[in-house]
Amino acid sequence: MHATIRKRPDKYLATEIDDELILVHADTGAFFSLAGTGLAIWRALDHSNDPDAIVQSLIDGYDVEHDRCQRSVVRFNNRLVEAGFAEFC
């Protein structure tokens, strides 16, 4: 599929509020608000940096078609990297 990805914990601060996670970039102050599927992908990165494994874990937990899930994971991972919260490795 695509390159593996890992979080960059030295580049963000995180706080959970209700069912939402707020990420603030330590250098720029830019932030993301994660909930739902985005939060599920973020949490899956704690267990695997392989996008295929993340896709499979989401398919196992949600009623979602493989290709749609794969596109969503790739798009989300790209946004995390662009924002500086993660990096491809």
PDB file as gemmi writes it, atoms N, CA and C in Angstrom:
CRYST1    1.000    1.000    1.000  90.00  90.00  90.00 P 1                      
ATOM      1  N   MET A   1       0.834  -1.190   0.000  1.00  0.00           N  
ATOM      2  CA  MET A   1       0.000   0.000   0.000  1.00  0.00           C  
ATOM      3  C   MET A   1       0.877   1.251   0.000  1.00  0.00           C  
ATOM      4  N   HIS A   2       1.076   1.867   1.141  1.00  0.00           N  
ATOM      5  CA  HIS A   2       1.835   3.109   1.242  1.00  0.00           C  
ATOM      6  C   HIS A   2       2.867   2.997   2.346  1.00  0.00           C  
ATOM      7  N   ALA A   3       3.683   4.004   2.440  1.00  0.00           N  
ATOM      8  CA  ALA A   3       4.746   4.023   3.449  1.00  0.00           C  
ATOM      9  C   ALA A   3       4.169   3.898   4.851  1.00  0.00           C  
ATOM     10  N   THR A   4       4.963   3.315   5.718  1.00  0.00           N  
ATOM     11  CA  THR A   4       4.548   3.263   7.109  1.00  0.00           C  
ATOM     12  C   THR A   4       4.573   4.672   7.694  1.00  0.00           C  
ATOM     13  N   ILE A   5       3.898   4.833   8.795  1.00  0.00           N  
ATOM     14  CA  ILE A   5       3.752   6.154   9.404  1.00  0.00           C  
ATOM     15  C   ILE A   5       3.929   6.013  10.915  1.00  0.00           C  
ATOM     16  N   ARG A   6       4.457   7.044  11.536  1.00  0.00           N  
ATOM     17  CA  ARG A   6       4.558   7.044  12.996  1.00  0.00           C  
ATOM     18  C   ARG A   6       4.274   8.447  13.512  1.00  0.00           C  
ATOM     19  N   LYS A   7       3.741   8.469  14.725  1.00  0.00           N  
ATOM     20  CA  LYS A   7       3.479   9.737  15.393  1.00  0.00           C  
ATOM     21  C   LYS A   7       4.804  10.414  15.733  1.00  0.00           C  
ATOM     22  N   ARG A   8       4.747  11.742  15.881  1.00  0.00           N  
ATOM     23  CA  ARG A   8       5.916  12.515  16.306  1.00  0.00           C  
ATOM     24  C   ARG A   8       5.600  13.177  17.654  1.00  0.00           C  
ATOM     25  N   PRO A   9       5.640  12.404  18.739  1.00  0.00           N  
ATOM     26  CA  PRO A   9       5.218  12.932  20.036  1.00  0.00           C  
ATOM     27  C   PRO A   9       6.003  14.143  20.522  1.00  0.00           C  
ATOM     28  N   ASP A  10       7.189  14.352  19.972  1.00  0.00           N  
ATOM     29  CA  ASP A  10       7.971  15.537  20.332  1.00  0.00           C  
ATOM     30  C   ASP A  10       7.417  16.798  19.678  1.00  0.00           C  
ATOM     31  N   LYS A  11       6.459  16.646  18.755  1.00  0.00           N  
ATOM     32  CA  LYS A  11       5.943  17.781  17.996  1.00  0.00           C  
ATOM     33  C   LYS A  11       4.516  18.173  18.355  1.00  0.00           C  
ATOM     34  N   TYR A  12       3.896  17.506  19.320  1.00  0.00           N  
ATOM     35  CA  TYR A  12       2.524  17.868  19.649  1.00  0.00           C  
ATOM     36  C   TYR A  12       2.215  17.686  21.129  1.00  0.00           C  
ATOM     37  N   LEU A  13       1.205  18.408  21.533  1.00  0.00           N  
ATOM     38  CA  LEU A  13       0.584  18.238  22.837  1.00  0.00           C  
ATOM     39  C   LEU A  13      -0.821  17.733  22.555  1.00  0.00           C  
ATOM     40  N   ALA A  14      -1.329  16.861  23.400  1.00  0.00           N  
ATOM     41  CA  ALA A  14      -2.656  16.303  23.175  1.00  0.00           C  
ATOM     42  C   ALA A  14      -3.466  16.349  24.458  1.00  0.00           C  
ATOM     43  N   THR A  15      -4.743  16.622  24.302  1.00  0.00           N  
ATOM     44  CA  THR A  15      -5.660  16.569  25.425  1.00  0.00           C  
ATOM     45  C   THR A  15      -6.994  16.026  24.945  1.00  0.00           C  
ATOM     46  N   GLU A  16      -7.598  15.206  25.783  1.00  0.00           N  
ATOM     47  CA  GLU A  16      -8.876  14.607  25.428  1.00  0.00           C  
ATOM     48  C   GLU A  16      -9.992  15.344  26.161  1.00  0.00           C  
ATOM     49  N   ILE A  17     -11.006  15.710  25.400  1.00  0.00           N  
ATOM     50  CA  ILE A  17     -12.179  16.388  25.942  1.00  0.00           C  
ATOM     51  C   ILE A  17     -13.396  15.624  25.435  1.00  0.00           C  
ATOM     52  N   ASP A  18     -14.131  15.043  26.357  1.00  0.00           N  
ATOM     53  CA  ASP A  18     -15.276  14.192  26.013  1.00  0.00           C  
ATOM     54  C   ASP A  18     -14.811  13.085  25.069  1.00  0.00           C  
ATOM     55  N   ASP A  19     -15.383  12.995  23.882  1.00  0.00           N  
ATOM     56  CA  ASP A  19     -15.019  11.962  22.911  1.00  0.00           C  
ATOM     57  C   ASP A  19     -14.175  12.544  21.782  1.00  0.00           C  
ATOM     58  N   GLU A  20     -13.385  13.548  22.101  1.00  0.00           N  
ATOM     59  CA  GLU A  20     -12.608  14.264  21.104  1.00  0.00           C  
ATOM     60  C   GLU A  20     -11.179  14.434  21.605  1.00  0.00           C  
ATOM     61  N   LEU A  21     -10.227  14.388  20.688  1.00  0.00           N  
ATOM     62  CA  LEU A  21      -8.822  14.616  21.032  1.00  0.00           C  
ATOM     63  C   LEU A  21      -8.360  15.875  20.325  1.00  0.00           C  
ATOM     64  N   ILE A  22      -7.764  16.782  21.077  1.00  0.00           N  
ATOM     65  CA  ILE A  22      -7.220  18.017  20.514  1.00  0.00           C  
ATOM     66  C   ILE A  22      -5.706  17.864  20.459  1.00  0.00           C  
ATOM     67  N   LEU A  23      -5.137  18.019  19.263  1.00  0.00           N  
ATOM     68  CA  LEU A  23      -3.694  17.994  19.057  1.00  0.00           C  
ATOM     69  C   LEU A  23      -3.232  19.404  18.737  1.00  0.00           C  
ATOM     70  N   VAL A  24      -2.215  19.863  19.428  1.00  0.00           N  
ATOM     71  CA  VAL A  24      -1.648  21.187  19.167  1.00  0.00           C  
ATOM     72  C   VAL A  24      -0.181  20.990  18.805  1.00  0.00           C  
ATOM     73  N   HIS A  25       0.207  21.516  17.643  1.00  0.00           N  
ATOM     74  CA  HIS A  25       1.599  21.405  17.213  1.00  0.00           C  
ATOM     75  C   HIS A  25       2.462  22.272  18.116  1.00  0.00           C  
ATOM     76  N   ALA A  26       3.496  21.679  18.674  1.00  0.00           N  
ATOM     77  CA  ALA A  26       4.349  22.354  19.656  1.00  0.00           C  
ATOM     78  C   ALA A  26       5.086  23.561  19.082  1.00  0.00           C  
ATOM     79  N   ASP A  27       5.408  23.538  17.794  1.00  0.00           N  
ATOM     80  CA  ASP A  27       6.180  24.632  17.196  1.00  0.00           C  
ATOM     81  C   ASP A  27       5.309  25.709  16.579  1.00  0.00           C  
ATOM     82  N   THR A  28       4.209  25.307  15.940  1.00  0.00           N  
ATOM     83  CA  THR A  28       3.419  26.263  15.164  1.00  0.00           C  
ATOM     84  C   THR A  28       2.118  26.697  15.831  1.00  0.00           C  
ATOM     85  N   GLY A  29       1.634  25.916  16.787  1.00  0.00           N  
ATOM     86  CA  GLY A  29       0.350  26.225  17.414  1.00  0.00           C  
ATOM     87  C   GLY A  29      -0.840  25.738  16.610  1.00  0.00           C  
ATOM     88  N   ALA A  30      -0.593  25.173  15.421  1.00  0.00           N  
ATOM     89  CA  ALA A  30      -1.684  24.619  14.608  1.00  0.00           C  
ATOM     90  C   ALA A  30      -2.321  23.460  15.372  1.00  0.00           C  
ATOM     91  N   PHE A  31      -3.613  23.276  15.167  1.00  0.00           N  
ATOM     92  CA  PHE A  31      -4.257  22.196  15.903  1.00  0.00           C  
ATOM     93  C   PHE A  31      -5.224  21.407  15.035  1.00  0.00           C  
ATOM     94  N   PHE A  32      -5.459  20.197  15.467  1.00  0.00           N  
ATOM     95  CA  PHE A  32      -6.440  19.282  14.888  1.00  0.00           C  
ATOM     96  C   PHE A  32      -7.387  18.891  16.006  1.00  0.00           C  
ATOM     97  N   SER A  33      -8.611  18.698  15.637  1.00  0.00           N  
ATOM     98  CA  SER A  33      -9.595  18.135  16.539  1.00  0.00           C  
ATOM     99  C   SER A  33      -9.983  16.788  15.952  1.00  0.00           C  
ATOM    100  N   LEU A  34      -9.734  15.714  16.701  1.00  0.00           N  
ATOM    101  CA  LEU A  34      -9.998  14.369  16.201  1.00  0.00           C  
ATOM    102  C   LEU A  34     -11.165  13.744  16.946  1.00  0.00           C  
ATOM    103  N   ALA A  35     -12.065  13.156  16.180  1.00  0.00           N  
ATOM    104  CA  ALA A  35     -13.202  12.430  16.738  1.00  0.00           C  
ATOM    105  C   ALA A  35     -13.563  11.329  15.746  1.00  0.00           C  
ATOM    106  N   GLY A  36     -14.378  10.431  16.155  1.00  0.00           N  
ATOM    107  CA  GLY A  36     -14.869   9.386  15.260  1.00  0.00           C  
ATOM    108  C   GLY A  36     -13.762   8.586  14.612  1.00  0.00           C  
ATOM    109  N   THR A  37     -13.833   8.465  13.293  1.00  0.00           N  
ATOM    110  CA  THR A  37     -12.883   7.657  12.539  1.00  0.00           C  
ATOM    111  C   THR A  37     -11.466   8.210  12.624  1.00  0.00           C  
ATOM    112  N   GLY A  38     -11.326   9.532  12.573  1.00  0.00           N  
ATOM    113  CA  GLY A  38      -9.990  10.127  12.701  1.00  0.00           C  
ATOM    114  C   GLY A  38      -9.331   9.750  14.014  1.00  0.00           C  
ATOM    115  N   LEU A  39     -10.107   9.768  15.078  1.00  0.00           N  
ATOM    116  CA  LEU A  39      -9.581   9.380  16.384  1.00  0.00           C  
ATOM    117  C   LEU A  39      -9.247   7.889  16.411  1.00  0.00           C  
ATOM    118  N   ALA A  40     -10.058   7.080  15.751  1.00  0.00           N  
ATOM    119  CA  ALA A  40      -9.779   5.638  15.679  1.00  0.00           C  
ATOM    120  C   ALA A  40      -8.470   5.376  14.935  1.00  0.00           C  
ATOM    121  N   ILE A  41      -8.226   6.105  13.846  1.00  0.00           N  
ATOM    122  CA  ILE A  41      -6.973   5.947  13.103  1.00  0.00           C  
ATOM    123  C   ILE A  41      -5.801   6.401  13.966  1.00  0.00           C  
ATOM    124  N   TRP A  42      -5.939   7.532  14.629  1.00  0.00           N  
ATOM    125  CA  TRP A  42      -4.885   8.049  15.498  1.00  0.00           C  
ATOM    126  C   TRP A  42      -4.528   7.035  16.579  1.00  0.00           C  
ATOM    127  N   ARG A  43      -5.537   6.469  17.213  1.00  0.00           N  
ATOM    128  CA  ARG A  43      -5.290   5.478  18.264  1.00  0.00           C  
ATOM    129  C   ARG A  43      -4.677   4.200  17.702  1.00  0.00           C  
ATOM    130  N   ALA A  44      -5.063   3.826  16.479  1.00  0.00           N  
ATOM    131  CA  ALA A  44      -4.500   2.627  15.847  1.00  0.00           C  
ATOM    132  C   ALA A  44      -2.996   2.788  15.620  1.00  0.00           C  
ATOM    133  N   LEU A  45      -2.541   4.030  15.452  1.00  0.00           N  
ATOM    134  CA  LEU A  45      -1.106   4.282  15.271  1.00  0.00           C  
ATOM    135  C   LEU A  45      -0.290   3.929  16.514  1.00  0.00           C  
ATOM    136  N   ASP A  46      -0.954   3.796  17.651  1.00  0.00           N  
ATOM    137  CA  ASP A  46      -0.260   3.363  18.868  1.00  0.00           C  
ATOM    138  C   ASP A  46       0.109   1.884  18.805  1.00  0.00           C  
ATOM    139  N   HIS A  47      -0.581   1.141  17.947  1.00  0.00           N  
ATOM    140  CA  HIS A  47      -0.385  -0.312  17.875  1.00  0.00           C  
ATOM    141  C   HIS A  47       0.317  -0.766  16.604  1.00  0.00           C  
ATOM    142  N   SER A  48       0.246   0.052  15.561  1.00  0.00           N  
ATOM    143  CA  SER A  48       0.859  -0.321  14.287  1.00  0.00           C  
ATOM    144  C   SER A  48       1.160   0.930  13.474  1.00  0.00           C  
ATOM    145  N   ASN A  49       2.273   0.896  12.765  1.00  0.00           N  
ATOM    146  CA  ASN A  49       2.583   1.997  11.841  1.00  0.00           C  
ATOM    147  C   ASN A  49       2.381   1.555  10.397  1.00  0.00           C  
ATOM    148  N   ASP A  50       1.772   0.387  10.217  1.00  0.00           N  
ATOM    149  CA  ASP A  50       1.491  -0.162   8.887  1.00  0.00           C  
ATOM    150  C   ASP A  50       0.074   0.219   8.467  1.00  0.00           C  
ATOM    151  N   PRO A  51      -0.072   1.051   7.440  1.00  0.00           N  
ATOM    152  CA  PRO A  51      -1.401   1.468   7.006  1.00  0.00           C  
ATOM    153  C   PRO A  51      -2.338   0.298   6.676  1.00  0.00           C  
ATOM    154  N   ASP A  52      -1.804  -0.783   6.116  1.00  0.00           N  
ATOM    155  CA  ASP A  52      -2.654  -1.940   5.808  1.00  0.00           C  
ATOM    156  C   ASP A  52      -3.236  -2.548   7.079  1.00  0.00           C  
ATOM    157  N   ALA A  53      -2.443  -2.623   8.135  1.00  0.00           N  
ATOM    158  CA  ALA A  53      -2.930  -3.159   9.407  1.00  0.00           C  
ATOM    159  C   ALA A  53      -3.979  -2.229  10.015  1.00  0.00           C  
ATOM    160  N   ILE A  54      -3.786  -0.935   9.864  1.00  0.00           N  
ATOM    161  CA  ILE A  54      -4.760   0.028  10.370  1.00  0.00           C  
ATOM    162  C   ILE A  54      -6.068  -0.111   9.612  1.00  0.00           C  
ATOM    163  N   VAL A  55      -5.988  -0.224   8.296  1.00  0.00           N  
ATOM    164  CA  VAL A  55      -7.194  -0.429   7.488  1.00  0.00           C  
ATOM    165  C   VAL A  55      -7.921  -1.680   7.954  1.00  0.00           C  
ATOM    166  N   GLN A  56      -7.188  -2.766   8.144  1.00  0.00           N  
ATOM    167  CA  GLN A  56      -7.829  -4.014   8.564  1.00  0.00           C  
ATOM    168  C   GLN A  56      -8.483  -3.878   9.935  1.00  0.00           C  
ATOM    169  N   SER A  57      -7.824  -3.173  10.852  1.00  0.00           N  
ATOM    170  CA  SER A  57      -8.423  -3.001  12.183  1.00  0.00           C  
ATOM    171  C   SER A  57      -9.709  -2.189  12.103  1.00  0.00           C  
ATOM    172  N   LEU A  58      -9.763  -1.214  11.217  1.00  0.00           N  
ATOM    173  CA  LEU A  58     -10.984  -0.423  11.050  1.00  0.00           C  
ATOM    174  C   LEU A  58     -12.091  -1.252  10.398  1.00  0.00           C  
ATOM    175  N   ILE A  59     -11.728  -2.053   9.407  1.00  0.00           N  
ATOM    176  CA  ILE A  59     -12.711  -2.923   8.756  1.00  0.00           C  
ATOM    177  C   ILE A  59     -13.282  -3.908   9.778  1.00  0.00           C  
ATOM    178  N   ASP A  60     -12.425  -4.412  10.654  1.00  0.00           N  
ATOM    179  CA  ASP A  60     -12.885  -5.354  11.682  1.00  0.00           C  
ATOM    180  C   ASP A  60     -13.828  -4.693  12.681  1.00  0.00           C  
ATOM    181  N   GLY A  61     -13.660  -3.399  12.920  1.00  0.00           N  
ATOM    182  CA  GLY A  61     -14.452  -2.712  13.932  1.00  0.00           C  
ATOM    183  C   GLY A  61     -15.639  -1.915  13.419  1.00  0.00           C  
ATOM    184  N   TYR A  62     -15.651  -1.649  12.116  1.00  0.00           N  
ATOM    185  CA  TYR A  62     -16.712  -0.824  11.538  1.00  0.00           C  
ATOM    186  C   TYR A  62     -17.259  -1.506  10.287  1.00  0.00           C  
ATOM    187  N   ASP A  63     -18.442  -1.116   9.910  1.00  0.00           N  
ATOM    188  CA  ASP A  63     -19.041  -1.614   8.677  1.00  0.00           C  
ATOM    189  C   ASP A  63     -18.603  -0.679   7.545  1.00  0.00           C  
ATOM    190  N   VAL A  64     -17.439  -0.975   6.962  1.00  0.00           N  
ATOM    191  CA  VAL A  64     -16.877  -0.109   5.919  1.00  0.00           C  
ATOM    192  C   VAL A  64     -16.242  -0.977   4.840  1.00  0.00           C  
ATOM    193  N   GLU A  65     -16.372  -0.533   3.615  1.00  0.00           N  
ATOM    194  CA  GLU A  65     -15.811  -1.234   2.457  1.00  0.00           C  
ATOM    195  C   GLU A  65     -14.300  -0.977   2.390  1.00  0.00           C  
ATOM    196  N   HIS A  66     -13.537  -1.986   2.022  1.00  0.00           N  
ATOM    197  CA  HIS A  66     -12.075  -1.930   2.060  1.00  0.00           C  
ATOM    198  C   HIS A  66     -11.499  -0.739   1.293  1.00  0.00           C  
ATOM    199  N   ASP A  67     -11.886  -0.551   0.036  1.00  0.00           N  
ATOM    200  CA  ASP A  67     -11.295   0.527  -0.768  1.00  0.00           C  
ATOM    201  C   ASP A  67     -11.601   1.900  -0.183  1.00  0.00           C  
ATOM    202  N   ARG A  68     -12.823   2.083   0.286  1.00  0.00           N  
ATOM    203  CA  ARG A  68     -13.188   3.369   0.892  1.00  0.00           C  
ATOM    204  C   ARG A  68     -12.365   3.608   2.160  1.00  0.00           C  
ATOM    205  N   CYS A  69     -12.215   2.576   2.980  1.00  0.00           N  
ATOM    206  CA  CYS A  69     -11.441   2.687   4.210  1.00  0.00           C  
ATOM    207  C   CYS A  69      -9.979   2.997   3.896  1.00  0.00           C  
ATOM    208  N   GLN A  70      -9.437   2.303   2.913  1.00  0.00           N  
ATOM    209  CA  GLN A  70      -8.040   2.514   2.532  1.00  0.00           C  
ATOM    210  C   GLN A  70      -7.810   3.949   2.065  1.00  0.00           C  
ATOM    211  N   ARG A  71      -8.702   4.472   1.245  1.00  0.00           N  
ATOM    212  CA  ARG A  71      -8.568   5.865   0.784  1.00  0.00           C  
ATOM    213  C   ARG A  71      -8.626   6.843   1.952  1.00  0.00           C  
ATOM    214  N   SER A  72      -9.530   6.573   2.883  1.00  0.00           N  
ATOM    215  CA  SER A  72      -9.670   7.459   4.044  1.00  0.00           C  
ATOM    216  C   SER A  72      -8.420   7.435   4.920  1.00  0.00           C  
ATOM    217  N   VAL A  73      -7.862   6.264   5.140  1.00  0.00           N  
ATOM    218  CA  VAL A  73      -6.645   6.154   5.958  1.00  0.00           C  
ATOM    219  C   VAL A  73      -5.486   6.871   5.275  1.00  0.00           C  
ATOM    220  N   VAL A  74      -5.320   6.674   3.991  1.00  0.00           N  
ATOM    221  CA  VAL A  74      -4.242   7.349   3.254  1.00  0.00           C  
ATOM    222  C   VAL A  74      -4.422   8.865   3.332  1.00  0.00           C  
ATOM    223  N   ARG A  75      -5.623   9.346   3.105  1.00  0.00           N  
ATOM    224  CA  ARG A  75      -5.896  10.788   3.135  1.00  0.00           C  
ATOM    225  C   ARG A  75      -5.625  11.353   4.539  1.00  0.00           C  
ATOM    226  N   PHE A  76      -6.098  10.651   5.552  1.00  0.00           N  
ATOM    227  CA  PHE A  76      -5.895  11.113   6.927  1.00  0.00           C  
ATOM    228  C   PHE A  76      -4.411  11.112   7.296  1.00  0.00           C  
ATOM    229  N   ASN A  77      -3.706  10.038   6.948  1.00  0.00           N  
ATOM    230  CA  ASN A  77      -2.270   9.978   7.236  1.00  0.00           C  
ATOM    231  C   ASN A  77      -1.522  11.115   6.554  1.00  0.00           C  
ATOM    232  N   ASN A  78      -1.878  11.411   5.313  1.00  0.00           N  
ATOM    233  CA  ASN A  78      -1.241  12.526   4.605  1.00  0.00           C  
ATOM    234  C   ASN A  78      -1.471  13.842   5.343  1.00  0.00           C  
ATOM    235  N   ARG A  79      -2.681  14.036   5.851  1.00  0.00           N  
ATOM    236  CA  ARG A  79      -2.980  15.271   6.589  1.00  0.00           C  
ATOM    237  C   ARG A  79      -2.176  15.340   7.893  1.00  0.00           C  
ATOM    238  N   LEU A  80      -2.040  14.197   8.580  1.00  0.00           N  
ATOM    239  CA  LEU A  80      -1.239  14.185   9.807  1.00  0.00           C  
ATOM    240  C   LEU A  80       0.210  14.568   9.531  1.00  0.00           C  
ATOM    241  N   VAL A  81       0.765  14.030   8.441  1.00  0.00           N  
ATOM    242  CA  VAL A  81       2.151  14.333   8.080  1.00  0.00           C  
ATOM    243  C   VAL A  81       2.280  15.797   7.658  1.00  0.00           C  
ATOM    244  N   GLU A  82       1.355  16.289   6.846  1.00  0.00           N  
ATOM    245  CA  GLU A  82       1.401  17.691   6.412  1.00  0.00           C  
ATOM    246  C   GLU A  82       1.334  18.636   7.601  1.00  0.00           C  
ATOM    247  N   ALA A  83       0.559  18.274   8.626  1.00  0.00           N  
ATOM    248  CA  ALA A  83       0.419  19.119   9.812  1.00  0.00           C  
ATOM    249  C   ALA A  83       1.592  18.982  10.769  1.00  0.00           C  
ATOM    250  N   GLY A  84       2.452  17.965  10.550  1.00  0.00           N  
ATOM    251  CA  GLY A  84       3.620  17.786  11.394  1.00  0.00           C  
ATOM    252  C   GLY A  84       3.416  16.908  12.622  1.00  0.00           C  
ATOM    253  N   PHE A  85       2.255  16.251  12.733  1.00  0.00           N  
ATOM    254  CA  PHE A  85       1.973  15.397  13.877  1.00  0.00           C  
ATOM    255  C   PHE A  85       2.498  13.983  13.694  1.00  0.00           C  
ATOM    256  N   ALA A  86       2.862  13.646  12.475  1.00  0.00           N  
ATOM    257  CA  ALA A  86       3.360  12.296  12.159  1.00  0.00           C  
ATOM    258  C   ALA A  86       4.362  12.422  11.020  1.00  0.00           C  
ATOM    259  N   GLU A  87       5.040  11.308  10.745  1.00  0.00           N  
ATOM    260  CA  GLU A  87       5.989  11.290   9.632  1.00  0.00           C  
ATOM    261  C   GLU A  87       5.951   9.918   8.976  1.00  0.00           C  
ATOM    262  N   PHE A  88       6.201   9.907   7.673  1.00  0.00           N  
ATOM    263  CA  PHE A  88       6.335   8.632   6.967  1.00  0.00           C  
ATOM    264  C   PHE A  88       7.736   8.100   7.213  1.00  0.00           C  
ATOM    265  N   CYS A  89       7.829   6.800   7.347  1.00  0.00           N  
ATOM    266  CA  CYS A  89       9.141   6.196   7.612  1.00  0.00           C  
ATOM    267  C   CYS A  89       9.376   4.999   6.715  1.00  0.00           C  
TER     268      CYS A  89                                                      
END                                                                             
